[in-house]
Amino acid sequence: MMKIVVLYIVLFLSCNFVLAQNATKDSIDYYIEHNELIKGLNYAKKKTDLYIKTKQFKKLKETSIKKSNIFTKLNENDKAIQIIYEAIIHIEKNKATIPISELYLELGRKYSIIRDTTMSLKSYHKGMKLAKEINDSIRLKNAYQNLFRLHIYTNLDSSYYYMKKKFALDKIHKKNAGLASSYNNHFAYYSMKNQYDMAKKYLDSCYTTSMKGNSIELKISALSNLGYYYMVHEEDFKRGADYYHETLDKFEKEMTDNELVDVYLNLTYAYENLKDYQQANTYLNIAYELKDKVINTDINDAVKKVETRYQIKKLENEFDQISKNMQEKQSRNKKIIIVFASLFAFSCILFYFFYQNLQLKQRNKLKEIDSNIQENIINASIDGQELERKKLAETLHDNISALLSSAGLHLSAYIANKTEEPAEEIRKARSLLKDAHDRVRDLSHELVPPVLAKLGLVYALQDLCEKNSNSAIQFHLITELSTQKKYNTDFEIKIYFIVTELFNNIIKHSKASEANLILEENKNQLLINLKDNGKGFDTTKSITSDGFGLTQIKSRIKGLKGKIQITSKNKEGTTVDIKVPLPMTTPV
């Protein structure tokens, strides 16, 4: 558990920031706050094109930074760096007089994210030089802070230099946030040098100054660092725990789940050393619950980011091509108009009708293109989900599950070698490891069923029928295909989830008591027939208002170059017929 507290030293730098300029709230900020990143990028693209055209370089700089931050949020760091470079090139090319030190400092942050220390230092030094030339103290403090942060773990002499430079500017400005940040820098520096008396002096100053200011982040960091200091350097676990309790009492609602996990783990460590094991166990359980929530949130965010990145790239390519084609067509049409405008009146009338007809065809074509784009977006989203399902399932099963299982075996071996009865904490730890292993295994099975990956589509569909059958409804698989029949993995996954969605629709809407799934091969096609004895529906009324699930099914089947037909009448059940071309089969 000692490692938990030692890791908390990263909070040394949580105060190390310079207050950014308060940006005027605009549409980009709105889209970022509401996580509508595609709309934000489209808006930013239009604005940057406008600002380049009208030479509004100050607005170009601000918008480019926000656009770059959207790509950083999506982990597209190369694209984020490229956008900053493009803004710098446009501004320097036009010899604009606006300061661009902020762009170089932003560039340094982007390189720092991808751990390119050399380019990060180069960018920060460039930004620092430009800020000095115009005596921009805000940007200078920003540069000194980031340079201190990069040097603190590798070069204490350089970090001392930049620490003092920033401190001098903060004393001139006399802002609580800046001074608290500098005091925290000193705390980090002297802690790294093992001069704990000096470190404690500056930590107290950081705490006092933070409490006078309005920054909640600084207050949380100062209280957490005090708790860390007393537990690690003075081994005063009671006082350390008091600071962490004060942090929770005052700022629990403002803290992120990850910050709360750290606080509860440190409280666990404190109460373990105070021999209050019941209280330690309580905080450990809270930390585990919060950690589970963080893990689930991270997984969902990762899937959404993959889907969003995939859609952005797809839409960028498609819309760029469409725009280019339309511009070429419009350019040709304008030339035709100019030529025919010089002809006599009769020719102009003929041209008018021709032009109207051409415009009508273009509108129809645009409608067709828009329809195809919508289908491509749906397929891209589903492909991204299936790809991430497979990757997440493999990672959870092959890495995390294996590690948890190994840890459980080691713990079991340890208990087996002990002659006396193992402690309650050890038994509970082994139980927690087993529970974590089971949860990871169940999650990986939900993402991609193992029976599908190991035994193939026919066996997986048979298993799906059994799992969905209960006292209210029975599903039956009817097929002459061997259970050892296998196709390529992507094809089987797509068919499996299509049938799964159809089963879900039957269970939710049909009120059926029985459903038969017939699976056949005929003329290099896979034939799927699913019939239920439910209440049915009027297809003439429902065909124009498909649910999103049915829309996905139709789009997926079209992507497989297949066909789907739905036959249903009120009180006569529903029949779904699907024909999909077969891929090459995998030998068994």
NUTOR-23606 format. One record per residue (C-alpha): residue in three letters; x, y, z negated. Coordinates in steps of 0.1 Angstrom, whole numbers, plus 2048, in hexadecimal, padded with zeros to 3 digits. Each point is the difference from the previous one (the first is absolute). Last residue first. Layout:
<logus>
ALAXYZ
...
</logus>
This chain:
<logus>
VAL7896F1990
PRO807813821
THR7F58247FF
THR7E5808819
MET80481A81B
PRO7E48197FD
LEU7DB7F8806
PRO7E9818811
VAL7E480B7E8
LYS7DB7F9803
ILE7E980A7E4
ASP7DB7F77FA
VAL7ED80E7E2
THR7DE7F27F8
THR7E88117E7
GLY7E17F37ED
GLU7DC7FD80C
LYS7EE8177E6
ASN80581E817
LYS8137F7820
SER8257FB806
THR81A7FA81B
ILE8238107FE
GLN8187FB81D
ILE8268057FD
LYS81A7FF81C
GLY8267FC800
LYS81E81380D
LEU8107FD7DD
GLY7FD8267FD
LYS7DB7FD809
ILE7FD7E77E4
ARG8108197E8
SER7EA81D80C
LYS7E07EB7FC
ILE80B7F57DD
GLN8098247F5
THR7DE80D80C
LEU7EF7E47ED
GLY81380B7E0
PHE7F8825807
GLY7DB7F9801
ASP7EF800821
SER7E781B807
THR7F87FE825
ILE7FB7DA801
SER7EA8017E1
LYS7DF809811
THR8027E981E
THR8107E57EA
ASP7E07FD7EA
PHE80C7ED7E2
GLY8047DD7F1
LYS7F17F47DF
GLY8197E47FB
ASN8047DE810
ASP82480680A
LYS8137F8820
LEU825805807
ASN80E7F4822
ILE825804807
LEU80E7F5822
LEU826800804
GLN809803825
ASN8197ED815
LYS7E47EF815
ASN7EC7F57E0
GLU80B7FE7DC
GLU7E67FE7E4
LEU7F780D7DE
ILE7DC7FF7F2
LEU7F98147E0
ASN7DE7F67F1
ALA7EE8177E6
GLU7E87F67E5
SER7EB8117E6
ALA7FD822812
LYS7F88217EF
SER81081081F
HIS80F8207F2
LYS81D7FB7E7
ILE8087DB805
ILE7FC800825
ASN814820804
ASN81C7F27EA
PHE8017E0816
LEU80481681F
GLU81C8137EF
THR8127DF7F8
VAL7FB7F3823
ILE81281F80E
PHE81A7FD7E4
TYR8087DC80B
ILE800808825
LYS81A81C7FB
ILE8167EC7E9
GLU7FF7E2818
PHE80A81581E
ASP81D8117ED
THR80D7DE7F4
ASN8027EE821
TYR7E87E3803
LYS7FC7E07EB
LYS7EB7E0801
GLN8087EA7E2
THR7DC8017F5
SER7F87F0821
LEU7E680F816
GLU7DF7EE802
THR7EE81C7EE
ILE7E38087E9
LEU8088167E2
HIS7E48037E7
PHE7F781E7E9
GLN7E77FB7E5
ILE7EC81C7EF
ALA7F08077DE
SER80F7E47EC
ASN82380780D
SER8147FF820
ASN81981C806
LYS81F7EC7F4
GLU7F57E1814
CYS7FB813820
LEU8228127FC
ASP8127DF7FA
GLN7F27F2821
LEU80A821811
ALA8237FB7F1
TYR8037DC80C
VAL7F680A824
LEU81781F800
GLY8217F07F5
LEU80E7EC7E3
LYS81C8157F1
ALA7F7825809
LEU7DB7FB7FF
VAL8017EC7DF
PRO81681B7F1
PRO7E481A804
VAL80F82280A
LEU7F981E7E9
GLU7EB7ED7E7
HIS81A7E57FC
SER81B81A7F9
LEU7E98107E6
ASP7FA7DE7F0
ARG8257F87FE
VAL8088227F1
ARG7E57FC7E6
ASP80B7DD7F7
HIS82480B7FC
ALA7F581E7EA
ASP7EC7E87EA
LYS81D7E87FE
LEU81781C7F6
LEU7E780D7E6
SER7FD7DD7F1
ARG8267FD7FE
ALA8018227EF
LYS7E57F57E8
ARG8137E17F6
ILE81F8157FB
GLU7EE81A7EC
GLU7F07E57E9
ALA8237F37F8
PRO80A7DD80B
GLU7FC7E47E6
GLU8237F37F6
THR8157E7814
LYS80781881D
ASN80C7F1820
ALA7DC7FC80D
ILE7F98257F9
TYR81E80B815
ALA7F67E981C
SER7DC80E7FF
LEU80F824802
HIS8167F681E
LEU7E27EF811
GLY7EB8207FB
ALA81B81680E
SER8037E981F
SER7DA801805
LEU8008267FE
LEU81D802818
ALA7EF7E8819
SER7DF8137FE
ILE812821807
ASN8157F481D
ASP7F17E6816
HIS7DB8037F6
LEU7FD8267FB
THR81780881D
GLU7EF7E7818
ALA7DD80C7F6
LEU80B825804
LYS80E7F9822
LYS7E17EC80C
ARG7E78197F2
GLU81581D80F
LEU7FF7F0822
GLU7DA7F97FD
GLN7F98247F4
GLY81580F81C
ASP7EF7EA81A
ILE7DE80B7F2
SER809825801
ALA80F7FC823
ASN7E17ED80C
ILE7E981C7F2
ILE81681B80F
ASN8017EE821
GLU7DA7FE801
GLN7FD8257F9
ILE81A80781B
ASN7ED7EB819
SER7E08147F9
ASP813821803
ILE80E7F4822
GLU7DD7F780C
LYS7F28217F5
LEU81E811811
LYS7F97ED820
ASN7DB80C7FF
ARG80C8237FB
GLN8197FD81D
LYS7E57F1817
LEU7E981D7F8
GLN81C819807
LEU8067F0822
ASN7DB803808
GLN7FF8247F7
TYR81F806815
PHE7F17EF81E
PHE7E08147FD
TYR8148217FE
PHE8177F581C
LEU7E27FC818
ILE7F48237F6
CYS82280F805
SER8037EF822
PHE7DF81180A
ALA80C8217F3
PHE81F803815
LEU8227F37F4
SER8178147E8
ALA7F07F07E1
PHE8097DE80F
VAL8258047FA
ILE7FC8107DD
ILE7E87E57F5
ILE8177E480D
LYS81D80F7EC
LYS7EA8027E1
ASN7F67DB805
ARG8257F6802
SER8088127E0
GLN7E27F17EE
LYS80A7DD80B
GLU8248057F4
GLN7F380F7DF
MET7E87E37FC
ASN81C7E6805
LYS8178117E7
SER7E58047E6
ILE7F67DB804
GLN8257F57FD
ASP8058167E1
PHE7DF7F47F2
GLU80A7DB804
ASN8238037F2
GLU7F68167E3
LEU7E27EA7F9
LYS8147E07FD
LYS81C8107EB
ILE7E680F7E9
GLN7EB7E07FE
TYR81F7EB7F6
ARG80B8197E6
THR7DD8027F1
GLU7FD7DA7FE
VAL8227FC7F1
LYS7F881C7E7
LYS7DF7F07F7
VAL8107DE7F9
ALA81B8107EA
ASP7E68157ED
ASN7EC7E17F8
ILE81F7ED7F4
ASP80C81E7EC
THR7DD8047EF
ASN8007DB7F7
ILE8238037F1
VAL7F781F7ED
LYS7E17F07F1
ASP8147E17F6
LYS81A8177F0
LEU7E48127EC
GLU7F47DF7F3
TYR8247F57F7
ALA8068217EE
ILE7E07FC7EC
ASN80B7DD7F6
LEU82280C7F6
TYR7F081C7EB
THR7EC7E67EC
ASN81D7E87FD
ALA81681C7F0
GLN7E38087E8
GLN7FF7DB7F4
TYR8257FE800
ASP80681C7E7
LYS8247F67F8
LEU80B825805
ASN8177F381C
GLU7E27F0811
TYR7ED8207FA
ALA819815814
TYR8027E881D
THR7DA7FE804
LEU7FF8267FE
ASN81A80181C
LEU7EA7E8815
TYR7E28167F9
VAL81282080C
ASP80E7EF81F
VAL7DE7F280A
LEU7F08237FA
GLU81980F818
ASN7F87E681A
ASP7DA8067FB
THR805825806
MET7FE8197E3
GLU7E781D7FF
LYS7E67EE7EB
GLU81A7F37E7
PHE80E8247FB
LYS7FC80B7DC
ASP7F97E07EC
LEU8157EA817
THR81F8167FE
GLU7FB8047DA
HIS8007DA7FD
TYR8207FF814
TYR80F8197E9
ASP7F57ED7E1
ALA80F7E080E
GLY822810802
ARG7FC80C7DC
LYS7F87DC7F4
PHE81B7F1816
ASP81C8147F1
GLU81B7EC812
GLU814821802
HIS80C7FD824
VAL7E77E9810
MET7DF8057EC
TYR8068257F7
TYR80B809824
TYR7E37ED811
GLY7E58117EC
LEU811822806
ASN8017F8825
SER7DB7F7801
LEU7F78217EE
ALA815815819
SER7F37ED81E
ILE7DB8047F6
LYS8068257F9
LEU812806821
GLU7E47EE814
ILE7E58157EE
SER81082080C
ASN7EF81E7EF
GLY81E80D7EC
LYS8068057DB
MET8017DA7F9
SER81A7FC81B
THR8178197EF
THR8007EE7DE
TYR8047DE810
CYS81D80B817
SER8118117E3
ASP7FD7E07EB
LEU80E7EC81E
TYR81D81A803
LYS80B7F97DC
LYS7FA7DB802
ALA8187FE81F
MET81A8147ED
ASP7FF7E77E3
TYR7FE7E3818
GLN821806812
ASN7FF7DE812
LYS80B811821
MET7E07F4811
SER7EC80E7E2
TYR813821804
TYR7F4803824
ALA7DC7F47FB
PHE7FB8187E2
HIS81081C814
ASN7E87FA81D
ASN7E38007E7
TYR80B8237F4
SER80080A825
SER7DD7F4806
ALA7F38117E0
LEU81082080C
GLY7EF7FE822
ALA7DE7F87F1
ASN80381B7E5
LYS80981B819
LYS81B8187F5
HIS80A809824
ILE82480A7F6
LYS8037E27E9
ASP7F37E981C
LEU81B80E818
ALA81C7F87E8
PHE7F27DD7F8
LYS8007F8826
LYS825808803
LYS8077EE7DF
MET7F07E080C
TYR811803822
TYR8228007F1
TYR7F97E57E6
SER7F37E981C
SER821805812
ASP8147F67E2
LEU7E87E37F8
ASN8057F0821
THR7ED7DF806
TYR7E07FF7EB
ILE7FA8257FD
HIS80B809824
LEU7E07FC813
ARG7EB8107E5
PHE81881E7FC
LEU7FE805826
ASN7DA8007FE
GLN8008197E4
TYR81A817810
ALA7EC800821
ASN7DF8087EF
LYS81081B7EB
LEU80E80F820
ARG7DE7FE811
ILE7F08157E4
SER81F8187FF
ASP7FD809824
ASN81E818803
ILE7FD801826
GLU8227F1807
LYS7FF7EB7E0
ALA7E07EE80C
LEU8117F8821
LYS81E7F07EE
MET7EA7ED7E8
GLY7EB7F281D
LYS8207F5812
HIS80D7F07E0
TYR7DF7EE7FB
SER8017F2823
LYS8247F37FD
LEU7F87F17DF
SER7E27ED80E
MET8137F681F
THR81B7EF7EA
THR7E77F27E7
ASP7EB7ED819
ARG7EB7F07E5
ILE7E07FF816
ILE7EF8187E7
SER81F8157FE
TYR800805825
LYS7DC80F7FD
ARG80A8167E3
GLY81E80E813
LEU7E980881D
GLU7EA8137E9
LEU81E8147F4
TYR809806825
LEU7DC80C807
GLU8008177E1
SER82081080C
ILE7EE80A820
PRO7FC8267F9
ILE7EC81281B
THR814815819
ALA7F77EB81E
LYS81C7F9819
ASN7E87EE818
LYS8167E2801
GLU8068027DA
ILE7DA7FE7F8
HIS7F97E581A
ILE81E7EB7F5
ILE7F88037DB
ALA7DB7F5806
GLU80C7E2815
TYR8187F67E4
ILE7E48017E6
ILE7EA7EA817
GLN81C7E7806
ILE8057FB7DB
ALA7DC7F77FA
LYS8007E981E
ASP81F7ED7F2
ASN7EF7FF7DE
GLU7E07EE80C
ASN7F87F57DC
LEU7DB80B805
LYS80481B7E5
THR82080A811
PHE7EC804820
ILE7E78177EF
ASN81E8137F0
SER80D808823
LYS7DF80F80A
LYS8028167E1
ILE82380B807
SER7F7807825
THR7E38157F5
GLU8158177EA
LYS81C80481B
LEU7E780681C
LYS7EE81A7EB
LYS8218137FC
PHE8077FA825
GLN7E181180F
LYS80E7FF823
THR7DE7FF811
LYS8077E0813
ILE8147F07E4
TYR7E580A7E7
LEU7E47F2816
ASP8137DE805
THR8067FF7DA
LYS7DB8077F9
LYS7F37E5818
LYS8197E67F2
ALA7F78097DC
TYR7DB7FB806
ASN8067DE811
LEU8177F77E3
GLY7E78097E6
LYS7E47EE811
ILE8167E0801
LEU8098067DB
GLU7DD8017F1
ASN80D7FA7DD
HIS7E88197F1
GLU81C8157F1
ILE8147FC821
TYR7E280B815
TYR7FA81F7EA
ASP82480A800
ILE8017FE826
SER7DF814802
ASP80E81D7EC
LYS8088097DC
THR81A81B7FF
ALA8207F17F4
ASN80C8097DD
GLN825802804
ALA8137E37F0
LEU8098007DC
VAL8237F27FD
PHE8047DD7F4
ASN8147EC7E7
CYS7E67F97E6
SER7FE7DB80B
LEU8257FF801
PHE8077F37DD
LEU7E17EA804
VAL8167E7812
ILE80E7F87DE
TYR7E07EB7FB
LEU8137E280E
VAL8127FD7DE
VAL7DF7FC7EF
ILE7F47E3815
LYS8227F07FF
MET7FE7FD7DA
MET7E27E9805
</logus>
